Amino acid sequence: MAMLKRVFLFMAVNVLILVTISFLLSILGVRPYLTQYGIDYGQLAAFCLIWGFGGAFISLGLSRIMAKWMLGVRVIDPRQAQGETRWLLDTVYRLAQQAGLPAMPEVGIYDSPEVNAFATGPSKKRALVAVSAGLLQRLGKDQVEGVLAHEVSHIANGDMVTMTLIQGVVNAFVMFIARIIAYAISLNVREENRYMVNMFTTIALEIALSILGMMVVSYFSRIREFRADRGGAQLAGRQKMVEALSGLQRTLGLVAPEGNASVATLKISGKPGGFLSLLATHPPLEERIRRLQTM
């Protein structure tokens, strides 16, 4: 049932993106970029920018809603919070005030054995901080406070919007370059085959270039993680931040990145590994701890 729900949400979001961007292209008067004279580079650039940034920002706008649906985040009602949930809410509110956020983020818990947390949302005024049940069960309060400080720092730094802008730029470049190369290749085949060659070459190039693009996005994500660690240390204290990362290091096998991209890149921890470390959104925990200790 949960899998069917995720498939439905994935399809619904993609249909929404398709309809919205198609409407924008029509409203802005973007015409087909292939003409009888070749490529209209102005129209191609407009097409790629709208698709590249449009998809990224629609995903960002829906990130908080999607996180709740995909991961089953239960938002804490401040009027009914007691015991552990009261402490969790009060801690996030205190850290948010220290960070100078213009509005208090929503705070939630999701059922998962992973030891993790994330922040997401379209802006500093409409953010969500969520922690896993596994994190609350396995880490002490000082460690949890360090984790929360890290996530609040992500919000204060505007990392959700920054990563969306970077993703949008990468998307646009991938689409633009793939279409230019595919068109050049299609000119070298018989005219009746050009459309199919152009289409399949574009798809293949977008896949290959997207992998390179993911490396760029992941690189910037790792930089933002180091910055959020420093911000977390300033909000909660360096020792709590170090203890938080050490606690995550001991439970690394229970870290299971999932959900949409906005969530994965802004979780506090992820799984590294070999060549895939170039695609990792998070630096190794030992490196993050070392940098904090030498601040």
C-alpha positions, 0 to 999 in steps of 0.5 A, spaced: 500 500 500 505 504 501 509 503 495 502 504 491 502 511 494 509 513 493 508 511 485 501 515 485 505 521 488 511 520 483 506 520 477 502 526 480 508 530 481 510 529 474 504 530 471 503 537 475 510 539 472 509 537 465 502 541 465 505 547 468 511 547 464 507 546 458 503 552 460 508 556 461 512 555 454 505 557 451 504 563 455 511 565 454 511 564 446 516 559 446 516 556 439 520 549 437 527 550 437 528 546 431 527 550 424 528 548 417 534 552 417 537 549 423 537 550 431 534 556 433 539 557 439 534 563 443 528 558 443 532 552 445 535 556 451 528 559 453 526 551 452 531 549 457 531 554 462 524 553 463 524 546 463 530 546 467 528 551 473 521 549 472 521 542 474 526 544 480 522 549 483 516 546 482 519 540 486 521 545 491 515 548 492 512 541 494 517 538 498 514 539 504 508 536 502 511 530 499 516 529 505 510 528 509 506 524 504 512 520 502 515 518 509 509 519 513 511 525 517 507 526 523 507 534 524 507 535 532 501 540 534 504 545 539 497 545 543 497 537 544 505 536 545 507 533 551 513 529 554 518 528 548 514 531 543 514 537 547 522 537 548 523 536 541 518 542 539 521 547 544 528 545 542 527 546 535 523 553 536 529 555 541 534 554 536 530 557 530 530 563 534 537 563 535 538 562 528 534 568 527 528 565 522 522 569 520 517 564 522 518 557 526 518 551 522 513 545 523 516 539 527 515 532 525 517 525 526 517 519 521 516 512 523 523 509 521 529 505 524 534 509 520 537 514 525 537 521 521 533 527 520 532 532 515 529 539 513 526 541 507 521 547 505 520 552 499 523 558 504 525 560 511 518 561 513 515 555 510 520 549 513 519 543 516 524 539 521 523 532 521 526 526 525 526 519 525 523 515 530 530 511 530 534 517 532 530 519 538 530 512 540 538 511 539 541 518 541 541 522 547 538 529 548 544 532 547 546 529 540 539 530 538 540 537 539 546 537 535 542 534 529 536 539 530 541 545 530 544 542 524 537 542 520 535 549 523 542 551 520 540 548 513 534 553 513 537 559 516 543 558 510 537 558 505 540 551 503 533 549 500 533 554 495 541 554 493 541 547 492 534 548 487 538 554 483 544 549 482 540 543 480 536 548 475 542 550 472 545 543 471 538 541 468 538 547 463 545 545 461 544 538 460 538 539 456 541 544 452 548 541 450 545 534 449 540 537 444 546 541 440 550 534 440 544 530 438 542 535 432 549 535 430 549 527 430 543 527 426 545 531 420 550 525 419 544 520 417 539 519 412 534 524 412 528 519 414 532 517 420 534 523 423 528 524 427 529 517 431 536 518 431 536 525 434 530 523 439 534 517 442 541 520 442 538 526 446 535 521 451 542 517 451 546 524 452 541 527 457 542 520 461 550 521 461 550 528 462 545 528 468 550 523 471 556 528 471 551 534 473 549 529 479 557 530 481 556 537 481 550 538 485 553 533 490 559 537 490 555 543 492 551 539 497 557 536 501 560 544 501 553 546 504 553 540 509 560 542 512 557 549 513 551 547 516 555 543 521 559 549 523 552 553 524 549 547 528 556 548 532 554 555 533 547 554 535 548 548 540 555 548 541 561 544 538 561 539 543 553 537 542 555 537 534 561 533 535 557 528 539 551 528 534 555 526 528 559 521 533 552 518 534 550 518 527 557 514 525 556 509 530 549 507 527 551 508 520 548 502 518 541 504 520 542 510 515 537 509 509 536 515 505 530 515 501 524 520 499 525 526 494 531 529 492 530 535 497 529 531 503 535 526 501 540 532 500 538 535 506 538 529 511 544 530 516 547 523 514 548 519 508 551 513 506 558 514 502 562 509 498 568 508 493 566 511 486 559 513 488 562 518 493 563 523 487 555 522 487 554 522 495 550 528 498 554 528 504 561 528 506 564 522 510 562 523 518 569 522 520 571 528 516 566 532 518 567 530 526 575 532 524 573 539 521 569 541 527 574 538 532 579 543 529 575 549 528 
